[in-house]
Amino acid sequence: MNGTNSFLPLGRDRSDFVPLGRKQPQRPCLDRIEARTAYHIFGAEDGFEVAVPVAVLERLAAFARKSDPDEWYGLVCARECEDADGPHAVVVGVVPDLEVDAGPAHIRTTHDSEYRTRTLARSLFPDAEVVGWAHSHPRLGVFFSGTDKENQATWRHPNSLGIVVDPWSAEGIMVFRGPESEPMRPQLPRAVRVSCDPTEVDRHPPFIEPPAPAEAREVLPRPGGSEPKRPASRFKTRAFVIAALSALVGVLIAVAAGRLWVRIGRLESRVSSLEQSSRPETTPAAPTATHDQAHHAEAAFGAVDELRGR
């Protein structure tokens, strides 16, 4: 064997081997309707709009968190479109530059790394074009510095895009357009998101808002005119459970109290009977003569003596 692992595939590096049970991949908790249809829309002053899918926002935030505290850099791929309202663009993906020199407050690329990243982007997204760049400002906020504006000025197309992300800030993402770094404003409310565990803020981008309460969501009618049942309020369900438990506890206390009083009554009667049985028997006292009876007896004896004297 010569110290090698025969179970590793040929040509595979040992550093890529992960034993079973080491760690399960994280699964973001994302509503399936949102995952298939949701976009964030950013608009310019002249009506030009850019649509960024929620999946791309997730990926941007994941790149930024993984590189923290260093900055991150990549190229933006999008489809340029046009309709009756004018031109617009749809972002389809972001390709990171794996050879970038990055630090907590700087990023530097080379011509070679830029060329390889563009080649990879064209291979991954053949139906799109490289229309701009993206980078992160970890824990600094979403804005364009003077250096960022100089870099954006090298993108000469009027609809070129520059994106900056900071997953730890409230805004989270900002999009700039053209060589002049025109800021584009969000046009629609931020996407609704279902969170598995609100305490695990590191698993999901903080700039995506939590879902609305179940009672406030719009419920569409079912086919055939039957109205679906609305989900019960969590507060009402909790109140009902608490009331039921309180009633059950009250019944148990009443039953226990009744049994206790019965036992106390039986104990008192038994103690009373024991006290009566333990008393000693007493003979009735001889009747004593009263004062009147003694006087009459003395008078009678006196009368008898007088008759005898005669």
C-alpha positions in Angstrom: 0.0 0.0 0.0 3.0 2.3 0.6 1.0 4.4 3.1 -1.6 5.4 0.5 -5.4 5.2 0.8 -6.7 2.8 -1.7 -10.3 4.1 -1.2 -9.4 7.5 -2.6 -10.2 8.0 -6.3 -7.2 8.3 -8.6 -6.1 11.9 -9.0 -8.0 13.2 -6.0 -6.2 15.2 -3.4 -6.3 14.1 0.2 -7.4 17.6 1.3 -10.7 17.1 -0.6 -11.6 14.0 1.4 -14.4 14.6 4.0 -15.3 11.6 6.2 -19.0 10.7 6.5 -20.7 12.4 9.4 -18.2 15.3 9.6 -20.6 18.1 8.8 -23.9 18.4 6.9 -24.2 21.3 4.4 -26.3 24.2 5.5 -29.8 24.5 3.9 -31.1 28.0 3.7 -34.8 28.3 4.7 -36.3 30.0 1.6 -39.9 30.0 0.6 -40.2 28.0 -2.6 -42.4 30.5 -4.4 -39.9 33.3 -3.6 -37.0 31.1 -4.7 -38.6 30.6 -8.2 -40.1 34.1 -8.8 -38.6 36.8 -6.5 -36.4 39.6 -7.8 -35.1 42.8 -6.3 -35.6 45.7 -8.7 -33.2 48.7 -8.8 -34.1 51.7 -11.0 -32.2 54.7 -12.4 -33.4 58.3 -12.9 -34.1 57.7 -16.7 -36.2 54.5 -16.1 -33.4 52.0 -16.6 -34.0 49.0 -14.3 -31.9 46.1 -13.1 -33.5 42.9 -11.7 -31.4 40.8 -9.3 -32.8 37.4 -8.4 -33.0 36.4 -4.7 -30.6 33.5 -5.4 -27.9 35.9 -6.6 -28.4 38.0 -3.5 -27.9 34.9 -1.4 -24.7 34.1 -3.2 -23.4 37.6 -2.9 -24.0 37.6 0.8 -22.4 34.2 1.1 -19.3 35.3 -0.7 -19.0 38.3 1.5 -19.5 36.4 4.8 -17.0 33.7 3.7 -14.3 36.3 3.0 -14.9 38.4 6.1 -13.0 40.3 7.4 -11.3 40.7 4.0 -13.1 42.2 1.0 -14.4 40.1 -1.9 -14.4 40.7 -5.6 -16.2 39.1 -8.6 -17.7 39.8 -12.1 -21.4 40.4 -12.7 -23.1 38.6 -15.6 -26.4 39.8 -16.9 -28.7 39.8 -19.9 -29.4 43.1 -21.5 -33.0 43.4 -22.6 -35.4 46.0 -24.0 -39.2 46.3 -24.0 -41.8 49.0 -24.6 -40.6 51.0 -21.6 -36.9 50.9 -22.8 -33.8 49.0 -21.9 -33.4 46.9 -18.7 -31.1 44.2 -17.5 -31.5 40.9 -15.6 -28.6 39.7 -13.5 -28.1 35.9 -13.9 -24.9 35.3 -11.8 -21.7 36.5 -10.2 -18.3 34.8 -10.7 -15.7 35.4 -8.0 -12.0 36.2 -8.8 -10.1 33.4 -7.0 -6.7 35.1 -7.4 -7.6 38.5 -6.1 -5.4 40.1 -3.5 -7.8 41.2 -0.8 -7.6 42.7 2.7 -10.0 44.3 5.2 -10.0 47.6 3.2 -8.6 46.8 -0.2 -8.8 44.5 -3.3 -6.3 44.2 -6.1 -6.6 42.2 -9.3 -4.2 41.5 -12.1 -4.7 41.3 -15.9 -4.2 37.5 -15.8 -6.7 36.9 -13.0 -9.2 39.2 -14.7 -8.8 37.4 -18.0 -9.3 33.9 -16.4 -12.3 35.1 -14.4 -13.9 36.5 -17.6 -13.2 33.3 -19.5 -14.9 31.3 -16.6 -17.9 33.7 -16.6 -18.5 33.2 -20.4 -18.3 29.4 -19.9 -20.7 29.4 -16.9 -23.2 31.9 -18.4 -23.1 31.7 -22.2 -26.5 33.4 -22.5 -25.2 36.5 -20.7 -22.5 39.2 -20.8 -20.0 40.5 -18.2 -21.6 43.8 -17.5 -19.8 44.9 -14.3 -18.3 44.0 -11.0 -19.2 43.3 -7.4 -17.3 43.5 -4.2 -17.9 43.7 -0.4 -17.5 46.2 2.4 -17.6 43.9 5.5 -19.0 45.7 8.4 -18.5 49.1 6.7 -21.8 49.7 5.0 -22.8 49.9 1.3 -21.2 52.8 -0.5 -18.7 53.6 -3.2 -15.4 55.0 -2.0 -13.2 57.2 -4.2 -11.2 54.2 -5.4 -14.5 52.3 -6.2 -15.6 55.2 -8.3 -12.3 55.3 -10.2 -12.7 51.6 -10.9 -16.3 52.0 -12.0 -15.2 54.8 -14.4 -13.1 52.2 -16.3 -16.4 50.4 -17.3 -17.3 52.7 -20.3 -20.7 51.2 -21.1 -23.5 53.5 -19.9 -25.4 50.6 -18.3 -22.4 48.9 -16.7 -23.1 47.8 -13.1 -21.2 48.1 -9.9 -22.5 46.2 -6.9 -21.3 46.5 -3.3 -22.6 44.3 -0.5 -22.3 44.2 3.3 -24.3 41.3 4.9 -23.9 42.8 8.3 -25.6 46.1 7.6 -29.3 47.0 7.4 -29.2 48.0 3.7 -27.2 44.9 2.6 -26.7 45.8 -1.1 -26.3 48.9 -3.3 -26.2 49.0 -7.1 -24.4 51.7 -9.1 -24.7 52.3 -12.9 -22.4 53.6 -15.6 -19.0 55.4 -15.5 -20.5 58.1 -13.3 -21.4 55.6 -10.6 -25.1 56.7 -10.6 -26.8 55.1 -7.5 -29.9 53.0 -8.4 -32.7 52.9 -5.9 -34.8 49.9 -4.9 -38.1 50.0 -6.7 -40.1 47.2 -5.0 -40.3 46.1 -1.3 -37.7 43.6 -0.3 -38.5 40.0 -0.7 -40.4 38.1 2.0 -38.3 35.4 3.6 -39.1 32.4 5.8 -36.5 32.0 8.6 -35.9 28.6 10.2 -34.2 30.0 13.3 -34.2 33.8 13.9 -31.3 33.4 16.4 -28.9 32.2 13.7 -28.2 35.5 11.9 -25.1 34.1 10.3 -26.9 31.6 8.2 -29.0 34.1 6.2 -28.4 37.7 4.9 -29.7 40.1 7.5 -30.8 42.6 4.9 -33.7 40.3 3.8 -36.7 41.0 6.0 -38.6 38.4 8.0 -42.0 37.1 6.7 -45.3 38.8 7.4 -47.7 37.3 10.0 -49.8 34.4 8.7 -53.0 36.4 9.2 -51.8 39.3 7.0 -50.9 37.1 4.0 -53.3 37.1 1.1 -55.2 33.8 0.8 -56.3 32.9 -2.8 -59.6 31.1 -3.3 -59.5 27.5 -4.3 -60.9 26.2 -7.6 -64.6 25.7 -7.3 -65.3 28.7 -5.1 -64.5 27.0 -1.7 -62.6 29.2 0.6 -59.5 27.7 2.2 -59.2 27.7 5.9 -57.0 30.4 7.2 -54.3 29.2 9.6 -55.1 29.8 13.2 -53.3 32.5 15.0 -50.4 31.3 17.1 -51.5 33.6 19.9 -55.1 32.2 19.9 -53.7 28.6 19.9 -51.4 29.4 22.8 -54.2 31.0 24.8 -56.4 28.0 24.2 -53.7 25.6 25.4 -53.1 27.7 28.5 -56.8 27.9 29.4 -57.2 24.1 28.9 -54.2 23.4 31.2 -55.5 25.8 33.8 -58.9 24.1 33.8 -57.3 20.7 34.1 -55.1 21.9 37.0 -58.2 23.3 38.8 -60.1 20.0 38.5 -57.2 18.1 39.9 -56.9 20.5 42.8 -60.6 20.2 43.6 -60.6 16.4 43.5 -57.5 16.3 45.8 -59.1 18.8 48.2 -62.3 16.7 48.4 -60.4 13.6 49.2 -58.4 15.4 51.8 -61.5 16.6 53.6 -63.1 13.1 53.6 -59.9 11.7 55.1 -59.8 14.5 57.8 -63.5 13.8 58.7 -62.8 10.1 59.1 -59.7 10.8 61.2 -61.7 13.1 63.5 -64.5 10.5 64.1 -61.9 7.8 64.8 -60.1 10.0 67.3 -63.4 10.8 69.1 -64.3 7.1 69.4 -60.9 6.3 70.8 -61.2 9.1 73.4 -64.6 7.8 74.6 -63.3 4.2 74.9 -60.3 5.2 76.9 -62.3 6.9 79.8 -62.6 4.9 83.1 -66.0 3.6 84.3 -67.3 5.5 87.4 -70.1 4.3 89.9 -72.9 6.6 90.6 -72.4 8.6 93.9 -74.7 8.0 96.8 -77.4 10.5 97.1 -76.7 13.1 99.8 -79.4 14.5 102.0 -80.4 18.1 101.4 -80.9 20.7 104.2 -84.7 20.3 104.2 -84.6 16.6 104.3 -82.2 16.7 107.4 -84.5 19.1 109.2 -87.6 16.9 108.6 -85.7 13.9 109.8 -84.6 15.7 113.0 -88.2 16.7 113.7 -89.4 13.2 113.2 -86.8 11.8 115.6 -87.7 14.5 118.2 -91.4 13.5 118.0 -90.6 9.9 118.6 -88.5 10.7 121.6 -91.3 12.9 123.1 -93.8 10.0 122.7 -91.4 7.7 124.4 -91.1 10.1 127.3 -94.7 10.2 127.9 
